[in-house]
Amino acid sequence: MTTILERNNVTFSGAGRDVLMFGHGYGGDQTIWHAVAPSFEWDYRIVLFDYVGAGRSDRSAFDPERYKSLRGYALDIIDICHEFGLEKINFVGHSVSGMIGALAAIMEPGLFANLIMIDPSPCYLNQNDYQGGFSRDEVDQLLNLMESDFKGWSTHMAPIIAANPDKPHVAAEFAACLERNDPRIAQHFARVTFLSDYRDDLPRLGTRTLILQTQEDIMVGVHIGEYIQRTVANSNFVLLDAKGHLPHLSAPELVIQEIEKFLQ
């Protein structure tokens, strides 16, 4: 039987008592936090992990039924908390992990003290008067390309998503993470992510929340972060002086600064 430690490649560091858990976004893994997480090791117990199919997770643990929605990934976070006796955690989630963390906090609010979302979106599809950023045809084309040539899609999309041509290491690191993903599981995760709609869940989120949003993000427009802030009662919104979808790589000092300010 795969243990939770093995399933999600859970790692610990830090000297503090309060827990700070980082959840990576689509295509990433826990290594993508290398420029942010170490800054908190003196004050927090740092918890990093990989979603099933990413990084050094146990890919044999993938269950398409469990992971048919983001709630399956939220259950993984809850499993980690229960397994290691983690309570009142501060959860930092990038991109889709922001919504996964929100779902986990809705399911078991007592486990969470604070939630920090970086470039999150509850719905990527344009729906009536809601502009998620993509039409259904655009999403279908994206998914079809991934399924026909995942490596080619990754190579093409990494610099577009990174959006910092003057910082080529950002795209390079993201591309390297994508290459470590299991293509079959990554394609499934992409379909679950881009076709999801959790707007109706947001009003149920009672955890104190910070939304960090970048400018010129091809994946998530600024208006999405503002929408989440309006919908989640106990939330703050900060527009970072940064661009692209990966500020924890392109502008880690700003991310660290805002997380510290919020948690203090």
Helices and strands as residue ranges (DSSP letters): H 4-7, E 11-13, E 19-23, G 30-33, G 37-40, E 45-48, G 59-61, G 66-68, H 70-83, E 89-94, H 96-107, G 109-111, E 112-118, H 136-148, H 150-162, H 168-180, H 183-194, G 199-204, E 208-215, H 222-231, E 235-243, H 247-250, H 252-263
